[in-house]
């Protein structure tokens, strides 16, 4: 299941960032939705493939036991979420910094974080759980 855009509200002074409500696996949450407002309005009620970003990452648990059943995004407070998925790819920039792409199996969506956000470099294809707030959604427009 992908994310469903439930509502969108244009933010003053922002052309491409809007407040919205999304649902992922029955978990309803607020988010900033990125894209042209007119195109986004046409997507209300539709399932969307998206990429995610978090304004702040509070904690990251890495190399967890495999459990694809819990893969997804879950609201834990009005502006806080848990993202559970698998380490899909690690792009090392130098010996101290890398991008970690997290694949969310139950949504076919991605979140990218950096090694600044994790206690140590996770293993490729291992399960990872990220707690944070300020969910930002980037729909994939066709």
VMD Tcl script that draws the C-alpha trace (Angstrom):
set ca {
  {0.00 0.00 0.00}
  {1.23 3.47 -0.82}
  {0.36 6.68 0.97}
  {-3.07 8.27 0.43}
  {-3.38 12.05 0.29}
  {-6.44 12.96 2.37}
  {-6.32 16.77 2.35}
  {-4.13 19.66 1.25}
  {-4.09 23.30 2.39}
  {-2.00 25.95 0.72}
  {0.48 27.65 3.05}
  {0.81 31.41 2.67}
  {4.07 32.55 1.09}
  {5.00 29.03 -0.06}
  {4.54 28.08 -3.70}
  {5.50 24.43 -3.42}
  {5.04 23.47 0.26}
  {1.58 22.84 1.68}
  {0.07 21.45 4.86}
  {-1.71 18.19 4.37}
  {-3.00 15.00 5.89}
  {-1.89 11.58 4.68}
  {-2.72 7.98 5.57}
  {-0.33 5.04 5.47}
  {-1.65 1.62 6.52}
  {-4.51 3.21 8.47}
  {-2.16 5.58 10.32}
  {-3.28 9.17 9.74}
  {-0.69 11.95 10.10}
  {0.00 15.55 9.28}
  {2.74 16.39 6.81}
  {4.16 19.06 4.58}
  {3.39 18.04 1.00}
  {5.75 19.30 -1.71}
  {4.50 20.12 -5.20}
  {2.27 22.49 -7.15}
  {-1.03 22.97 -5.29}
  {-3.21 22.40 -8.35}
  {-1.55 19.07 -9.14}
  {-1.77 18.01 -5.51}
  {-5.48 18.83 -5.29}
  {-6.04 16.42 -8.19}
  {-4.36 13.66 -6.15}
  {-6.63 13.85 -3.08}
  {-7.97 10.37 -2.36}
  {-5.34 8.70 -4.56}
  {-2.61 6.26 -3.59}
  {0.78 7.83 -4.24}
  {4.35 6.63 -4.37}
  {6.46 9.15 -2.50}
  {9.80 9.91 -0.93}
  {9.99 11.17 2.65}
  {12.08 13.50 4.72}
  {11.97 14.31 8.42}
  {12.70 17.76 9.81}
  {14.23 16.20 12.92}
  {15.34 12.66 13.66}
  {14.98 11.87 17.37}
  {16.35 8.33 17.42}
  {17.43 5.50 15.12}
  {17.48 1.79 15.96}
  {19.60 -0.24 13.54}
  {20.22 -3.87 12.67}
  {16.89 -4.96 14.18}
  {15.52 -8.51 13.73}
  {13.81 -8.97 10.37}
  {10.06 -8.31 10.41}
  {8.62 -6.97 7.15}
  {5.13 -7.05 8.68}
  {5.86 -3.88 10.68}
  {7.36 -2.01 7.75}
  {5.63 1.34 7.32}
  {5.06 4.80 8.71}
  {3.15 5.25 11.94}
  {1.97 8.39 13.71}
  {2.86 8.33 17.40}
  {1.86 11.94 18.18}
  {0.37 14.69 16.04}
  {3.75 15.64 14.57}
  {5.90 12.57 15.42}
  {6.27 9.41 13.37}
  {8.03 6.08 13.30}
  {9.40 4.86 9.98}
  {10.27 1.17 9.85}
  {11.98 -0.35 6.83}
  {15.13 -1.90 5.39}
  {18.49 -0.42 4.53}
  {18.30 -0.48 0.74}
  {21.51 1.28 -0.23}
  {24.45 2.99 1.43}
  {26.26 5.67 -0.57}
  {29.57 6.47 1.07}
  {30.74 10.02 0.39}
  {33.93 9.73 2.45}
  {35.18 7.72 5.42}
  {33.03 9.74 7.86}
  {29.82 10.39 5.91}
  {27.31 8.32 3.95}
  {23.70 8.46 2.79}
  {21.49 5.60 3.96}
  {18.44 4.89 1.79}
  {15.62 3.20 3.70}
  {13.04 1.22 1.73}
  {9.59 0.90 3.26}
  {8.30 -2.46 1.98}
  {4.64 -1.85 2.85}
  {4.41 1.26 0.73}
  {7.15 1.00 -1.83}
  {8.48 4.33 -0.58}
  {11.91 5.67 0.40}
  {13.46 7.83 3.09}
  {17.09 8.92 2.96}
  {19.08 9.74 6.09}
  {22.78 10.34 6.72}
  {25.30 8.71 8.96}
  {25.08 11.84 11.14}
  {21.67 10.46 12.23}
  {22.73 6.91 13.15}
  {24.89 5.57 16.00}
  {26.97 3.56 13.51}
  {26.69 2.45 9.90}
  {23.88 -0.14 9.59}
  {24.23 -3.34 7.62}
  {22.89 -3.41 4.08}
  {19.41 -5.05 3.90}
  {19.01 -4.86 7.69}
  {15.88 -3.54 9.40}
  {15.95 0.03 10.70}
  {13.47 2.06 12.77}
  {13.55 5.87 12.77}
  {11.63 8.13 15.15}
  {11.29 11.76 14.21}
  {9.00 14.66 13.51}
  {8.22 17.12 10.77}
  {7.22 14.64 8.07}
  {7.74 16.02 4.55}
  {6.23 14.14 1.60}
  {7.51 14.37 -1.99}
  {4.93 12.74 -4.32}
  {6.19 11.08 -7.48}
  {4.29 12.77 -10.32}
  {3.73 10.74 -13.48}
}
mol new
graphics top color blue
foreach p $ca { graphics top sphere $p radius 0.5 }
foreach p [lrange $ca 0 end-1] q [lrange $ca 1 end] { graphics top cylinder $p $q radius 0.2 }
display resetview
